[in-house]
Amino acid sequence: MDDREKAIEYIIERLLEGRREIDKLKKEAAVIFRPAKMIRNSEIFMRGRERLPPDVARLLLKKPTRTASGVTPIAIMVRPDGSCSHGCIYCPFTGKAAKSYTGKEPAALRAVQADFEPDRQVESRLKQYEEMGHPTDKCEMIIMGGTFLEMPAGYKRDFIKRAYDALNGTASQGLEEAVRNNENAAHRAIGLTIETRPDVCGKKEIDEMLEYGATRVELGVQHPDDEIYGKIGRGHKVGHVVEATRLLKNCAFKVLYHIMPGIPGSNPEKDIEMMKMLFSDERFRPDMLKIYPTLVVDGTVLNEMVKRGEYAPYSSEEAADVISEFYRHIPEYVRVMRIQRDIPANLILSGVKKSNLRELVHRKIEEKGIKSGEMRSREVGITKSGYDAESFSIKRLDYAASGGKEAFLSCENGDGIIAGFLRLRINGPESHREEIGENCALVRELHVYGSEAVIGKSGEVQHRGIGKTLLETAERIAKDDFGKEKIVIISGVGAREYYFWQGYERLGRYLAKRL
């Protein structure tokens, strides 16, 4: 054991004895063992992760909210060339990054540094997380930029294959092999997300995404109004949103909408009515939202409209006020994943420039006394609430959506803090996938919150049997309440092993179990 390793062990031993002043311990170790460089938190975490209690792990982590929801997100960006052929008036394209990105966002900068090579992007991000002390064995890959599904077939397959290869740490002969290798890899993709347009999300595209191992689709909905779609040059209709949402849910995908308040043709009243409609009209009812107030950047038609006095975006204050009103209408089965794009403030010519918009929104919510059941604000990992099994129970919420029936099962305590949830769906008349028949119920999502626990180890919340309890409850409801004979699950590639342990078997692109 060299001096550096001895110094790290010295710190770990004191932490296990109950000491918590990490900076002081690092200085003590430096005086005693004289390592060439100061010991990093990530080194302490990586060497002691098997031994250190969760409260110490949190002290060592940088940016703990990145993995507080139970997974490590890895966003990778496609090449600029051919990334999107459409012409929305607000969309930047510099040629330095995929369409809709300026090239200066954190994910875009990482992509540029890696020459947009998917494996290099994944490897770089894994290294960054490990240096910050985050576990990286359960990852969610997010494919960003333009309209990925319109890009050449060979490019898409190679992009996904190489991303999996980077997680697997080994090169494969093809996409199918790369996907299968990830089932038992050191870094497992427990989810794969693809961004697309509602009019590029038909049966063919859904089949393609299933081949990739995708589990969630982010639809650029912006503001579902045909008149507004015409004004912004969107190139599709509300009907495309409705159809894409229905097809996705009937194939068990999770559905996220990108929403753009303050878009040309709208105003605060219209935006709030739009949000109300999204959840009162069963044709929509997405599972998640990303709320991106309209921003004006250089090189867009929108900027020319601003110069002519034809358009003005929301200020930070106006955006926070409108978005806070959204929360009156967001139901408890919905998670707001993001508020505000990652575009650097110096590139925003007009619009919201404050990077803490979510904080401003939540301040408004508190000031107005708005009661909201939105999921992210109730997560056990985000709220830093402890998990006491005796105080948590399974809650059920039924609602109609996209021609089917949904049962949202959540593990909550009396204060509404949520430790895990499951989305169970009973389809309407049909799904185009042969694996999904009339005798099937679908599990579209099963997620346990709390800081990510290493596979095979117990965290404060993860690996405490919550997922198994939710799954058994869903199986009972499917059989007893809906008369179904089979559960079909859409599973991230790296999560399949968990379902195999629960008695599920492969069924085409899905996993299934007879009840």
N, C-alpha and C positions, 0 to 999 in steps of 0.2 A: 504494500500500500504506500503510494507516494505522499508527499506532504500535502498536496491539494486534497487527496482523498481522505487523509487523516483530519484535515480541517473541516471537511464536510461532515464526516462522522461525528466529530466533536459537537458541531452545531445540532445535528439530529439527536444525539444523546441528550443534550440539554433541553431540547424541545420535548422529548419524550418524558423528561423529568418534570415538565410543567412550565418551563420558562417560555415566554412569548415575545420578548424584545429582540426581534430577528436582527436588526441592524447592529445592536450592541453585541450580539453573539458573533456576528461576522467579523467585527473589529477584534474581539477577543481571540478568535481563531486565527486571524491574520497576524497578531502579535506572537502567538505561541508557535504557529507552524510556518509562518512566512511564505505563503503561496505567491507565485509570480504575479497573479492578478487577484483582485478582490473576488470572493466567492459570490456567484449569482444565485438568486432565488430559484431559478429553474434547475440549477445543479442540485440544490438541496432537495427540491421536489422530486426530481427524477430518481435520485438515489434512495429517497426515503418514502416514496409514494405507497409502498406496501406496508409500511410501519406507522406512518404518521396519521393521527386522527383527522377527521374532516375539517375541524375548526382551524387546525394548523395549515392544512392544504390551502384553505381559502386565504390565509394571511400571505402565503407564498405566491399566489396567483396574481398575475397582472390582468386587468379587464375581466374579472370573474363572470360578468353578465354574458360574455360571449358563449359560455358553456353552461350557464345557469339553467337553461331550459332542457338540458339533458343530452345535447348533441353538439358537435363541433362543426360549424358551417365552413365550407370551402367553396368560394365563388371563383369560377374560371370563365374567361372571356374568349369568344370566338374572334377570328381574324376580321379586320375591317372590310376587306374585299368581298363584295357580294353578300354582306351581312343583312341587308334589307333593301328591297326595291320600292318601298312605299314612300310617300311624300307628305307626312303630317307636318303641319305648319310650325309646330313647336320643337321639332326634332333636330338636334344638331348632328352634323357629320363633318368631321375635320379630316378624315382619312387616316388619323392617328389611332383611332379606336373604332370598335363596332358602332354602327349607327345607334343614335340616342344617347351616346356617351361622348364627353368632351375629350377624353384621353387623360384627364387630370384627376379623376376619381381614384381612390385607393386601389380598387380592384383593377381598374384600367392601367394604372401605373405598374402594378405587379405583372399584368399581362404583357405590357410593352417590354418590360425588363426581361421577360421570358420569351420574347419574340412570338407571343401568342401560341406557343407550343403547350398543349394541355398538360403533358406529363411534367414539364418544368414548372408550370404554375402550381400544380398540386404539390410537388415536392417542396417548393419554396414555402408554400403556406403551411404545410405540415411542420417544417423546420421552425417557422416563426411561432407557431402554437407551442411546440415543445420547448422552445427557449423561454416562452412566457409561463411555462409550467402547466399547460393544459393537457389533459389526456387527449389522445388522438386516435383511439381505437374505434370510436363510433362517430362517423362523419356524415354530414349531409352535403352532397355536391349540388351546386347550383350553376347551371349553364346560362351565362349572361350574354347580352348583346344582340341587337337587331332581331331578325326572325330566323332563328337557328333552323327550324324545320323546312325552310325554303332553300337552304344551302345545298350544294351537290351531295348526292347520296354517299359517295366514297369519302368525302371530307367528313361528313357527320359520323359515319361508322368508325373511321380512324380516330376522330377526336374523342369519342366516348371510350373506345378501346384503350387508348393511351392514358386517359384519365384513370381508368380502372387499373391499368398496369402500374401506374405510379403508386396507387394505394397498395397494390399487391406486392410491390417490390420486386416484380419479375415480369419479363416480357412474355406475351402470349402469342399464339399463332393467329388468333382472330377474336372478334367481338364475343362470341359465345363462350370461348375459353376464358377470356378476361373476366366476364361476368361470373362464371362458375367459380373461378379462382378466388373471387372476392368473398365468397360465402364463409371462408375460414381464414381470411387474411388478417394481418396484424392491424391494418387500418381498414375497417369495413364501412362501406357505403350503406348506412341504414336508411337512406333516402336519396333520391335523385330528382331534382327540380328542373323543369324546362320552361322558359318564358316563350310565349307565342301570341299571335293575334287570334281573335275569335274566328276569323275566316280562314285561318290556317290551322284548324283543329277539328278535322273531320275524322271519319272512321280510319282512313289510311294513316293519317298522322298519329292517331291513338294507337294503332297496331305497332307502328314504328317505335313510339315511346315505350310501349310495353317490352319490346325487344331490348331496348337500352336498359331496362330495369327502373324506369321512371315511376314515381309514386305521386308526385304533385305537379300541377300545371298552373303557371301564373299567366292569366289572361289580361291583356291590355284593354281594359273596358273603358277607362277614362271617365266618361259620363254617358250612360246609355240613353241617348236621345238622338233620333235620326237627323233632326235639324242641326243639332250641334255637331254631329259627325260630318255633315256636309260642310259646315263652316271651317272645320279644322282639317279637312282633306283626309279624313280617316280611311275612307275607301271600303267600309263595310257598314252593315245595318245592325239595329238592335236584335233583329232575328238571328243573326250569327252568334251573338252573345248567348241568347236563350238556347240555341241548338248545341253550341259547344259545351255549355254548362251541363245540359241534360246528358249528352253523350259521355262526357267525362265521368259524371257521377254514376251512370249506369255501368261503367267499366271500373268502378271503385276508386277512381282517382280523387285526391283532395284537390279542391278548387280555390285558388286565390285570385282576387280581382285587384288590379292596379286602378286606383281612382285618382282623378286630377281635379280637385276643387279650384275654382277661379279660372276655368278654361274659357276661351272666347265663346260668347253666346249664353254663358251662365252668369249667375250672381249669387249672393249668399242665400237668398230664399230658395232659388232653384237647386242649389247644391244640397241644402238641408232636406228638401223634398225628395231629391234623388236618393239620398241615403235612406230615408224613410221607405221609399219604394223598394230598394234592394232587399229589404227584409220583410216587407208586408206582402210582396208579390212572390208567390212560391216558384215562379219561373227562374228566379235568380238565387237568392239565399246562399252566397258563397260561404266557405268555411273560414277564410282568412282575408285580410285586406292589407294592402300597402297604400298609404295615403300620401300622394305626392302633389303638393300645391304647385300650380303652374309657374314655371320659372322662365325668364327670358334670357337667352344667351346669344352670343354673336353668331352670325351666319344663318339665321333662321328667318322665315317669313314673318314669324311673330314679332321679331325685333323691328322689322320694317313697319309693321302695323303700329307698334309703340311710337316710332318716330313720326308717323303721320297722325298721331293722336286718336287712333281707332281702337286702342286697347290699353288697359292698365291692369296688371296682375294684383293680387292681394299683397298687402304689406304683411310683415310678421305678425303684427297685432290682429289684423283682420283674419289671417289664416288661422291663428290660434283660436279666435272666437268662433269661427265657422266649424272647425274640426271638433272643438269641445261640444258643440251642439250635436255633432254626429253621434257622440257617445250616448245620447238619450235613446237612440234607436238601434244601437249595436247589441244584439242578443248575447246571451252567455255561452253560446256554442261557437262564437267567433273570436279569433285572435287578431289583433292589429299588429302586424309583424314589423312595420316600419312607418315612420312619419318623417317625410322630407328626404329628398335625394342627397347623394353624397357629393354633389358638385361643389367644388371650392367656392367660397364666397366671392373671391376676386374675379371669378368668371361669370357671376350672376349680374347681369346688367340691370335687371329689374325684378322685384319679387322678394320672396323670403330669403334673407341673407343670414339670419341667426341659425347657428347649428344646433341650438338646444330647443328646437320647436316642440318636441315631445314634452319637455319639461314645462314649457309655456302653456301647452294644451292642458296638462294635468293640473297646473295652477288654476287655470280658468275653470276646470271641472270642479275643483274644490271650492272656489269662490262662489260659483253658481249653485252649489249643493246638488250637482247632478249625480244621480245614482245609476251606476252602470255595472253590468255583470261581465263586461269584456274580459277575456281570459287572461291576457298577459299581465294585467294589473293584479290578478288573483293567484298567480303561480307561486308555489311554495318556494321555488328557487329565487325568483325575482323579489318576492316580499321578504325573503330570508326568515320565513317562519319555520319553526321546527316541525317534525312529523311525529305525532303521537298516534299510533294505530287505533287506540280506543276512541279517539275523538273524530275519526274520519269514517265516512260511510258512503255507499254508492247512491248517487242521485240520478234520476232518469228524466229527460226532457224529450217529448215527442213533437215532431213538426213535419209538415208536408214540404217537399222540395223537388222541383224538376220532375213532376209526374210520379214521384215515389214517396215512400215514408221513411223518415229518419228517426232513430232513437239515439240521443246523445247521452252517454253514460259518463258520469264524472265522479271521481273520488274526492269528496270535499269534507271540510269540517263545518262547525256551526257558524263560523265567520265567513264562509264562502271561499276559503283558501283551497286551491285545487292542487292535488298531488298527482293526478293522472286522469286520462279520459279515453273514451273509445267512441268512434262513429260507426254505428250500425245502420245499414240501408236495406230497405225492401224495395226493389225496383218496381217501376210501372210495367207496362206490357212487355218490354223487350230490352235486351242488350244485344249488340251485334256479335259479341264474343261467344263462341261456342261453349266455353268453359262455364258460362253463367246462364243457367236455365231458370225456369219459373219456380223450381223447388229450392232455390238458393237464397240465402241472405248474405249480404256483403259486409265485411269489415273494411272500411275505407281508411281508418287510422286507429292506431293504439299507441299512446304516448304516456310515459311516466316522467314527471318533472323532477326538478332538483338537480344540483350540479352533477355533471356526467360522472358516472362510476365506471371504473375499468371493468371490462368484460370478465365475468367470473368472480368479481369482488362486490361487496355491498357498500353502497353509498348511504347518505343520510335518508334518502327516499328511494333511489333506484335500487332494483334487485331486492325489494322487501315484499314481493308477492302481490303488489298492487296490480301489475299487468295481468297476472294469472287470474286474479279475482274478477277484473273487468271482463276478460275474455270468457270466463265461465258464465258470468252473468249474461253476456251477449248471446252465448250459445243457448242458454235456457230461454231467453226471450224469443229468439228466433224459432225455437221448436214449440214452446208452449203458447206464445201469444200470436205468432204468425204462421204456425203450421209448416215451417220449412224443414227440409230433411238434410240440408247441407249448409255449411259456412264456407264461403270463398273469401280469401284474404289477398289483398294486394300488399306485397311486402317488399321493402327495400332489400337489395341483394344480401347485404351484410346482416340483416335481421332474420333471415330464413331459418338459421339454426335454432333460434329461440322457438319458432313455431313448430319445427320438427320435434322439439322436446315436448310440446303440448299436444302431440298426436296428429299434426297436419302433414299432408303429403303433397308432392308436386301435382299440379293439374294445369298443363299448358304453361302459360305465363304467370299463373297464380299458385297459391297453396290452398288446399281444401281439406275438410274433415266432415265425415258423415255424423249426423247427430243421433 
